[in-house]
Amino acid sequence: MPKVCTGSAGYGGSRMRILIAEDDPVSRKLLQALLVKWGYEVVVACDGEEAWRYLQSEDTPKLAVIDWMMPGMDGVQICRKVRERKDGPYIYILLLTAKNQKEDIIRGIGAGADDYITKPFDSNELNARLRAGRRILDLQAELISTRESLRVQATHDPLTGLPNRLLFSDRLTQFLARAKRQSSSIAVMYLDLDRFKIINDTLGHNYGDILLQEVADRLSSCLRQSDTLARMGGDEFTVILTDIADSEDTSVVAKKIMNVLSAPVNLDGRDYFITASIGISIYPSDGIDAETLVKNADTAMYHSKELGRNKYSLYTESLHSTAMEMMILENSLRKGLENKEFLVHYQPSVEIYSGKILGAEALVRWEHPEYGMVQPAQFIQLAEETGLIDPLSEYVLNAACTANKRWQEMGLEPITMSVNISAKQFEQKKLLEMVQNALALSGLEPEYLVLELTESALMQDPTAAVDILLALKSMGVRISVDDFGTGYSSLSYLKRFPIDAVKIDRSFIKDITTNPDDAAIAGAVVAMAHSLKLTVIAEGVETLEQLEFLRTLKCDQMQGYFITPPVPSDDMIHIMKNVDYQFNVNKAA
């Protein structure tokens, strides 16, 4: 063990550890006394070999005063050995020597000494040179800290502290090289938080950041130290699982992740629930390079979202084919918007008792140059995922308002025009502006516009939904809940929302005359909606029997193929002018 002496933290000291290597006992004691007085923690070596041992220890002194002339290993040799090291902290060496010739000084500095002082030394000069050495060490420490900080900034996510995309790619490349050498398997998981944007937009980015940090902590708790968790940006995370035996190992981790995310997160005094869609690819079966594995995991993740979110999927070749088809369709969708390939058709809504046309629903159709007429089910979800839903919806809204105003100017009896608003649009703050612009451009009075929202869209954040609905109602437009009964079975929530109508989903109408459960649900919706003074519209009516049954339930309006399929504007004009729907029903009911 080295002999260590310490003094109080004096001027220029602050208890930095310093080595004295001096074979002369008188000089050694004098140096020791001065350095202790100046506040250093002093380690003493009586020869070069002992000094070299101390300089290789874990608690290496950062400053060293080394005598040139010592038996065995002299000071110049120590300097050379210190500078030949490839690791360890930098040691500032002050060479103590009786030699004062220029060539001797050059030789000492060339061997690795940082400074020198000649014997007999002046204590003030020694103190000043040591303080200069400390300033250099402090500057070096600051540079090292800055370099490390820059390295962390370049390779880590500043919000969560997790590796970023750059470091993730580097580690994945390294793990793949090792897996190839060892003939082992690794997995890549791609996670995307479901409906994170709702919380971020509703509560603000500060709470969104808190949620991301909480998610990062929960994800970390599911993994081993040998695994890597990274944040790719936004609400996307990736995981590298090393040394897996088979796909079952990845399924276990995926289920664990879904479980830890299921617990609520308290933000601003309220509990919020977050889920994730997960995609998994495995080396070497799903790819042998980093780019392919990440791309395939991403493809599998989108498949999980298509399955309804809060699910995990393993990559398969069929998913790749589907992804290619979706990519081609997305490109076609973009071109279709540019080339004005989208049309708006209209389906009338008829009062059941009188047969009078009271409204119409605007339904978009895509007249593809190769595939013909493409139905909304084939492209609406893709439009939402790619952000193309905004220009598409704006086009439909403008076209519908313009058509309704045109019909009125032609002298046709005014009716309401219903336009579907997707959950994605409902989350966005510019919805109000889009509606205002459509009304202003068309000149349509707000009372003739009905915005249809799905039950699930309203229930994602009921409190925020009420605020948006109130803002829309203040403009004078009407609100209808579409596909009612398919979402949360939340009849009690109806009274919270400032709405005007509900539409019974076609899935309950299809077997309403043969399925007692469907009949009971439809009857309950009508009765409860009427108690709240709401209009009830049945959609998907295809037979006279369905119409008669709805009439017995006192349902207000209906639409469906029993009346007419969706038709172009000119056909709708013809229907409004010439068709009188007089249903052959028993009016005694």
C-alpha positions in Angstrom: 0.0 0.0 0.0 1.3 3.5 -0.8 2.1 5.9 1.9 -0.5 8.7 1.7 -0.4 12.0 3.4 -3.1 14.7 3.2 -3.4 18.3 4.2 -6.2 20.8 4.4 -7.5 22.1 1.1 -5.2 25.1 0.8 -4.5 27.5 -2.0 -4.3 25.6 -5.3 -4.9 22.3 -3.6 -8.5 21.0 -3.2 -7.1 17.6 -2.3 -5.9 16.5 -5.7 -3.9 13.3 -5.5 -0.2 13.8 -6.4 2.8 11.4 -6.6 6.3 12.2 -5.3 9.0 10.0 -6.7 12.3 10.9 -5.1 15.1 8.7 -3.8 16.7 11.4 -1.8 15.0 11.3 1.7 15.7 15.0 2.5 14.2 16.3 -0.8 11.4 13.8 -0.5 10.4 15.0 3.0 10.6 18.6 1.9 8.4 18.0 -1.1 6.0 16.1 1.0 5.7 18.8 3.6 5.1 21.5 1.1 2.5 19.5 -0.9 0.6 18.5 2.2 0.6 22.2 3.3 -0.8 23.2 -0.1 -3.7 20.8 0.4 -2.7 17.9 -1.8 -3.2 14.2 -1.1 0.4 13.0 -1.4 1.6 9.5 -2.4 5.3 8.9 -1.8 7.6 6.5 -3.8 11.2 6.0 -3.0 12.4 4.8 -6.4 11.3 4.5 -10.0 9.9 0.9 -9.8 7.7 1.9 -6.9 6.5 5.0 -8.7 5.6 3.0 -11.8 3.5 0.6 -9.7 1.5 3.5 -8.2 1.0 5.0 -11.6 -0.7 1.8 -12.8 -3.0 1.5 -9.8 -6.8 2.0 -10.0 -6.5 5.3 -8.0 -3.8 6.8 -10.2 -2.5 10.2 -9.2 -3.2 12.8 -11.8 -0.2 14.9 -10.9 3.3 13.5 -10.5 6.6 15.2 -9.3 9.3 12.7 -10.5 13.0 13.0 -9.9 15.1 12.4 -13.1 18.0 10.6 -11.4 16.9 7.5 -9.5 18.3 4.0 -9.2 16.7 1.3 -11.3 14.1 3.2 -13.4 14.8 6.9 -13.8 12.3 9.7 -14.3 12.8 9.8 -18.1 12.0 6.1 -18.4 8.9 6.5 -16.3 7.7 9.3 -18.6 8.1 7.1 -21.6 6.2 4.2 -20.0 3.4 6.5 -18.9 3.0 7.9 -22.4 3.1 4.5 -24.0 0.0 3.4 -22.1 -3.1 3.2 -24.3 -5.7 3.7 -21.6 -6.1 5.3 -18.2 -6.3 8.9 -17.2 -3.8 11.5 -18.3 -1.0 12.1 -15.7 0.6 15.5 -15.6 4.3 15.0 -15.0 6.7 17.6 -13.5 10.2 16.4 -14.0 12.6 17.3 -11.1 16.2 17.5 -12.2 19.6 19.0 -11.4 20.3 19.0 -15.2 19.7 22.4 -16.7 21.3 22.1 -20.1 19.0 22.8 -23.0 19.5 19.4 -24.5 18.6 17.7 -21.2 15.4 19.7 -21.0 14.5 18.8 -24.6 15.2 15.2 -23.8 12.9 15.2 -20.8 10.1 16.9 -22.5 10.5 14.6 -25.5 10.2 11.6 -23.2 6.8 12.8 -22.1 7.3 15.2 -19.2 4.9 18.2 -19.3 7.1 20.6 -17.4 10.3 20.6 -15.4 11.9 22.4 -12.4 15.6 22.4 -11.5 17.2 21.6 -8.2 17.5 23.3 -5.9 13.9 24.4 -6.4 12.1 27.4 -5.3 8.9 26.6 -3.4 6.9 29.4 -5.0 8.0 28.3 -8.4 7.0 24.8 -7.7 3.6 25.8 -6.4 3.0 28.0 -9.5 4.1 25.2 -11.9 1.8 22.7 -10.2 -1.1 25.1 -10.3 -0.5 25.6 -14.0 -0.6 21.8 -14.4 -3.9 21.7 -12.5 -5.3 24.2 -14.8 -4.3 22.1 -17.8 -5.9 19.0 -16.2 -9.1 20.9 -15.4 -9.2 22.1 -19.0 -8.6 18.6 -20.3 -11.4 17.3 -18.0 -13.7 19.9 -19.3 -12.9 19.0 -22.9 -13.4 15.3 -22.1 -16.8 16.1 -20.5 -17.8 18.3 -23.5 -16.8 15.5 -25.9 -18.7 12.9 -23.9 -21.7 15.3 -23.8 -21.6 15.8 -27.5 -21.3 12.0 -28.0 -24.3 11.4 -25.8 -26.3 14.1 -27.7 -25.3 12.5 -31.0 -26.3 9.0 -30.0 -29.0 9.4 -27.4 -32.5 10.7 -27.3 -32.5 13.9 -25.1 -36.0 13.3 -23.7 -35.8 9.7 -22.5 -32.0 9.1 -22.4 -32.4 6.1 -24.6 -30.2 5.3 -27.6 -31.4 7.1 -30.7 -31.7 5.9 -34.3 -28.0 6.3 -34.9 -26.8 4.3 -31.9 -29.6 1.7 -32.5 -28.4 1.1 -36.0 -24.7 0.9 -34.9 -25.6 -1.7 -32.2 -27.8 -3.7 -34.5 -25.0 -3.9 -37.0 -22.6 -5.1 -34.3 -25.1 -7.6 -32.9 -25.7 -9.0 -36.4 -22.0 -9.5 -36.9 -21.7 -11.4 -33.7 -24.9 -13.4 -34.4 -23.4 -14.4 -37.8 -20.1 -15.6 -36.1 -21.9 -17.5 -33.4 -24.8 -18.8 -35.6 -27.3 -17.3 -33.2 -30.6 -15.4 -33.6 -31.6 -11.9 -32.7 -34.9 -10.1 -33.0 -35.9 -6.6 -33.8 -39.2 -5.2 -32.4 -40.8 -2.0 -33.7 -43.3 -0.4 -31.3 -45.7 2.5 -32.1 -47.9 3.9 -29.4 -51.6 3.8 -30.3 -53.4 7.2 -30.4 -50.6 9.0 -28.6 -51.4 12.0 -30.8 -54.7 12.5 -29.0 -53.0 13.0 -25.6 -50.3 15.1 -27.1 -52.7 17.4 -28.9 -55.2 17.5 -26.0 -52.9 18.0 -23.0 -50.0 19.6 -24.8 -46.4 18.5 -25.5 -45.2 18.8 -21.9 -47.6 16.0 -20.8 -46.9 14.1 -24.0 -43.2 14.2 -23.0 -44.0 12.9 -19.5 -45.9 10.0 -21.0 -43.1 9.1 -23.4 -40.6 9.1 -20.4 -43.0 6.8 -18.5 -43.3 4.5 -21.4 -39.5 4.4 -21.8 -39.2 3.4 -18.1 -41.8 0.7 -18.4 -40.3 -0.8 -21.6 -36.9 -0.8 -20.0 -38.2 -2.9 -17.1 -39.2 -5.7 -19.6 -35.8 -6.2 -21.1 -32.4 -7.7 -20.1 -29.2 -5.8 -19.8 -28.0 -7.4 -23.0 -31.0 -6.1 -25.0 -31.2 -2.6 -26.5 -34.2 -0.2 -26.3 -34.1 2.9 -28.5 -36.4 5.7 -29.3 -36.6 6.3 -33.1 -38.5 9.5 -32.8 -42.0 10.7 -32.0 -43.9 7.8 -30.4 -41.9 5.0 -32.0 -39.5 2.7 -30.1 -37.3 -0.2 -31.2 -35.9 -3.1 -29.3 -33.0 -5.5 -30.1 -33.4 -8.9 -28.4 -30.1 -10.8 -28.4 -29.5 -14.6 -28.2 -33.1 -15.7 -28.7 -34.0 -19.4 -29.0 -37.1 -19.0 -31.2 -40.1 -16.8 -32.0 -41.7 -17.8 -28.8 -39.1 -15.8 -26.9 -40.1 -12.7 -28.7 -43.8 -13.4 -28.0 -43.1 -13.6 -24.3 -41.4 -10.2 -24.4 -44.2 -8.7 -26.5 -46.8 -9.9 -24.1 -44.8 -8.5 -21.1 -44.6 -5.1 -22.8 -48.3 -5.0 -23.5 -49.0 -5.9 -19.9 -46.8 -3.2 -18.4 -48.3 -0.6 -20.7 -51.8 -1.6 -19.7 -51.6 0.2 -16.3 -52.9 3.8 -16.4 -50.6 6.8 -16.5 -51.7 9.8 -14.3 -51.4 13.1 -16.2 -52.7 16.3 -14.8 -54.7 14.5 -12.1 -56.4 12.1 -14.6 -55.7 8.5 -15.6 -54.9 7.9 -19.3 -54.4 4.5 -20.9 -51.8 3.9 -23.6 -51.3 0.8 -25.8 -48.7 -0.1 -28.4 -48.8 -2.0 -31.7 -45.7 -4.2 -32.1 -44.0 -5.7 -35.1 -41.3 -8.4 -34.8 -38.6 -9.6 -37.3 -36.0 -12.3 -36.6 -32.5 -12.8 -37.9 -31.7 -14.6 -40.1 -35.2 -15.8 -41.3 -36.6 -12.3 -41.8 -33.5 -10.6 -43.0 -29.7 -10.6 -42.7 -29.0 -6.9 -42.6 -30.1 -4.1 -40.3 -32.1 -2.2 -42.8 -34.2 -5.2 -43.9 -34.9 -6.3 -40.3 -36.1 -2.9 -39.3 -38.2 -2.5 -42.4 -39.8 -5.9 -41.9 -40.5 -5.2 -38.2 -42.1 -1.9 -39.2 -44.3 -3.8 -41.7 -45.4 -6.2 -39.1 -46.2 -3.3 -36.7 -48.5 -1.8 -39.3 -50.2 -5.2 -39.6 -50.8 -5.1 -35.8 -52.5 -1.7 -36.2 -54.7 -3.1 -39.0 -55.8 -5.9 -36.6 -57.1 -3.3 -34.2 -54.1 -2.0 -32.3 -52.7 -3.2 -28.9 -51.4 -6.3 -30.6 -48.1 -7.8 -31.8 -47.4 -9.5 -35.1 -44.5 -11.6 -36.4 -43.2 -10.7 -39.9 -44.2 -13.0 -42.7 -43.6 -12.9 -46.5 -47.2 -12.3 -47.1 -47.0 -9.0 -45.0 -44.3 -7.9 -47.4 -46.6 -8.4 -50.4 -49.3 -6.5 -48.6 -47.0 -3.7 -47.7 -45.9 -3.4 -51.4 -49.5 -3.3 -52.5 -50.2 -0.6 -49.9 -47.2 1.4 -51.0 -48.4 1.3 -54.6 -51.9 2.2 -53.5 -50.6 5.2 -51.5 -48.7 6.5 -54.5 -51.9 6.1 -56.6 -53.8 7.9 -53.8 -51.5 10.9 -54.0 -51.8 11.0 -57.8 -55.5 10.6 -57.6 -55.8 13.7 -55.4 -53.6 15.6 -57.8 -55.5 14.3 -60.9 -59.0 14.9 -59.3 -60.0 11.3 -59.6 -62.2 11.4 -56.5 -66.0 11.9 -56.8 -68.7 12.6 -54.3 -71.9 10.5 -54.4 -75.0 11.2 -52.4 -77.4 8.8 -50.6 -80.8 10.3 -49.5 -82.1 10.0 -45.9 -85.9 9.6 -45.9 -88.5 10.2 -43.2 -90.1 6.8 -42.6 -93.7 8.0 -42.1 -93.9 10.4 -45.0 -91.3 9.2 -47.4 -90.1 12.7 -47.6 -86.3 13.3 -48.4 -84.9 15.2 -45.4 -81.2 14.9 -46.0 -78.4 13.3 -47.9 -75.1 11.7 -46.9 -71.9 12.6 -49.0 -69.9 9.5 -49.7 -66.5 9.7 -51.5 -65.7 7.4 -54.4 -62.4 6.9 -56.2 -62.6 6.5 -60.0 -59.2 4.9 -60.5 -58.0 4.9 -64.2 -56.9 1.2 -64.0 -59.1 -0.3 -61.2 -62.3 1.5 -61.9 -64.6 2.6 -59.0 -62.8 2.0 -55.7 -64.9 1.9 -52.6 -64.0 3.9 -49.4 -63.2 0.8 -47.4 -60.2 0.2 -49.6 -58.5 3.6 -49.2 -59.9 5.6 -46.2 -57.7 3.9 -43.6 -54.7 4.3 -45.8 -55.5 8.0 -46.2 -55.7 8.4 -42.5 -52.3 6.7 -41.9 -50.5 8.7 -44.6 -52.0 12.1 -43.7 -53.9 12.3 -47.0 -57.2 12.2 -45.1 -56.9 16.0 -44.6 -56.9 17.1 -48.3 -59.4 14.3 -49.2 -61.8 15.3 -46.4 -61.5 19.0 -47.3 -62.4 18.1 -50.9 -65.4 16.1 -49.9 -66.7 18.7 -47.4 -66.3 21.5 -49.9 -68.0 19.5 -52.7 -70.9 18.5 -50.4 -71.6 22.0 -49.2 -71.3 23.4 -52.7 -73.7 20.8 -54.1 -76.3 21.4 -51.4 -76.2 25.1 -51.9 -76.5 24.6 -55.7 -79.6 22.4 -55.2 -81.2 25.1 -53.1 -80.4 27.7 -55.7 -82.2 25.5 -58.2 -85.4 25.8 -56.2 -85.3 22.3 -54.6 -86.5 22.1 -51.1 -83.6 22.6 -48.6 -82.3 19.4 -47.0 -79.4 18.7 -44.7 -76.0 17.4 -46.0 -74.2 14.9 -43.8 -70.4 14.6 -44.1 -68.3 12.0 -42.3 -65.5 13.2 -40.1 -62.8 10.6 -39.3 -61.3 10.1 -35.9 -58.0 11.5 -37.2 -59.7 14.7 -38.3 -61.6 15.0 -35.1 -58.3 15.0 -33.2 -57.0 18.0 -35.2 -57.4 21.6 -34.2 -57.9 22.7 -37.8 -61.2 20.9 -38.1 -63.1 24.1 -37.1 -61.2 26.2 -39.6 -61.9 23.6 -42.4 -65.7 23.6 -41.6 -65.8 27.5 -41.5 -64.0 27.7 -44.8 -66.3 25.2 -46.5 -69.4 27.1 -45.4 -67.9 30.4 -46.4 -66.8 29.2 -49.9 -70.2 27.5 -50.6 -72.5 30.1 -49.0 -74.4 27.2 -47.4 -76.2 28.1 -44.1 -74.7 26.1 -41.2 -78.1 24.6 -40.2 -78.0 22.5 -43.4 -74.6 20.9 -42.6 -74.5 17.7 -40.5 -71.1 16.4 -39.3 -71.1 12.6 -38.7 -68.7 11.3 -36.1 -68.3 7.7 -35.0 -69.0 6.7 -31.4 -65.4 5.4 -31.0 -64.0 8.8 -32.1 -66.0 10.6 -29.5 -65.1 8.1 -26.7 -61.3 8.3 -27.2 -61.3 11.4 -25.0 -64.9 12.4 -24.0 -63.9 15.6 -22.2 -62.0 16.9 -25.2 -64.8 15.7 -27.5 -67.4 17.8 -25.7 -65.3 21.0 -26.1 -64.9 20.4 -29.9 -68.6 19.6 -30.3 -69.6 22.7 -28.5 -67.4 24.8 -30.7 -69.0 23.2 -33.8 -72.5 23.7 -32.4 -71.7 27.4 -31.8 -71.1 27.7 -35.5 -74.7 26.4 -36.2 -73.9 23.0 -37.7 -75.6 19.8 -36.6 -73.9 16.7 -35.1 -74.8 13.1 -35.7 -73.2 10.0 -34.2 -72.5 7.4 -36.9 -72.4 3.6 -36.5 -74.0 3.9 -33.1 -73.8 0.8 -30.9 -70.6 -0.7 -32.4 -68.1 1.2 -30.2 -68.4 1.3 -26.4 -72.1 0.5 -25.8 -72.0 3.9 -24.1 -75.6 5.0 -24.2 -75.1 6.9 -20.9 -72.6 9.1 -22.7 -75.1 10.4 -25.2 -76.5 13.0 -22.7 -73.0 14.4 -22.3 -72.5 15.2 -25.9 -74.3 18.2 -27.7 -75.6 16.1 -30.6 -78.7 16.1 -32.7 -79.0 12.6 -34.1 -77.8 9.0 -33.9 -77.5 6.5 -36.7 -78.2 2.9 -35.9 -75.4 0.8 -37.4 -76.2 -1.4 -40.4 -74.9 -4.4 -38.6 -78.0 -4.3 -36.3 -80.4 -3.6 -39.2 -79.3 -6.5 -41.3 -81.0 -9.2 -39.1 -83.4 -6.9 -37.2 -86.4 -9.0 -38.3 -84.9 -12.3 -37.3 -82.4 -11.7 -34.5 -84.0 -10.8 -31.2 -80.8 -9.3 -29.9 -80.5 -6.9 -32.8 -84.1 -6.0 -32.5 -83.7 -5.3 -28.8 -80.6 -3.1 -29.3 -82.3 -1.1 -32.1 -85.4 -0.6 -29.9 -83.3 0.5 -27.0 -81.4 3.0 -29.1 -84.6 4.5 -30.5 -86.3 4.8 -27.1 -83.3 6.2 -25.3 -82.5 8.7 -28.1 -86.1 9.9 -28.2 -86.0 10.5 -24.5 -83.1 12.8 -25.1 -85.0 14.4 -28.0 -82.5 13.1 -30.6 -83.4 12.0 -34.2 -82.8 8.4 -35.0 -81.7 7.3 -38.5 -81.3 3.7 -39.5 -78.7 3.0 -42.1 -78.3 0.0 -44.4 -82.0 -0.6 -44.9 -82.4 -3.0 -47.8 -85.9 -4.7 -47.5 -89.5 -3.7 -46.9 -89.6 -6.0 -43.9 -86.8 -4.0 -42.2 -88.6 -0.8 -43.0 -91.8 -2.0 -41.5 -90.1 -3.2 -38.3 -88.3 0.2 -37.9 -91.6 1.9 -38.3 -93.0 -0.1 -35.4 -90.0 1.0 -33.3 -90.9 4.6 -34.3 -87.5 5.2 -35.9 -87.5 8.6 -37.6 -85.4 8.3 -40.8 -83.8 5.6 -42.9 -81.3 5.3 -45.7 -80.1 2.4 -47.7 -80.3 0.4 -50.9 -84.1 -0.1 -50.4 -84.3 3.6 -51.3 -81.3 4.0 -53.6 -77.5 3.4 -53.5 -75.3 6.4 -53.4 -75.6 8.4 -56.7 -73.9 11.3 -58.5 -75.1 14.8 -57.9 -77.2 14.9 -61.1 -79.0 11.7 -60.2 -79.7 13.1 -56.7 -81.2 16.2 -58.3 -83.5 13.9 -60.4 -84.6 12.0 -57.3 -85.4 15.1 -55.4 -87.4 16.5 -58.3 -89.3 13.5 -59.5 -89.3 10.6 -57.0 -92.1 10.5 -54.3 -91.4 7.7 -51.8 -94.7 6.4 -50.7 -94.0 3.2 -48.7 -96.5 0.4 -48.8 -96.6 -0.1 -45.1 -99.4 -0.6 -42.6 -100.0 2.9 -41.3 -102.4 1.7 -38.6 -99.4 0.7 -36.5 
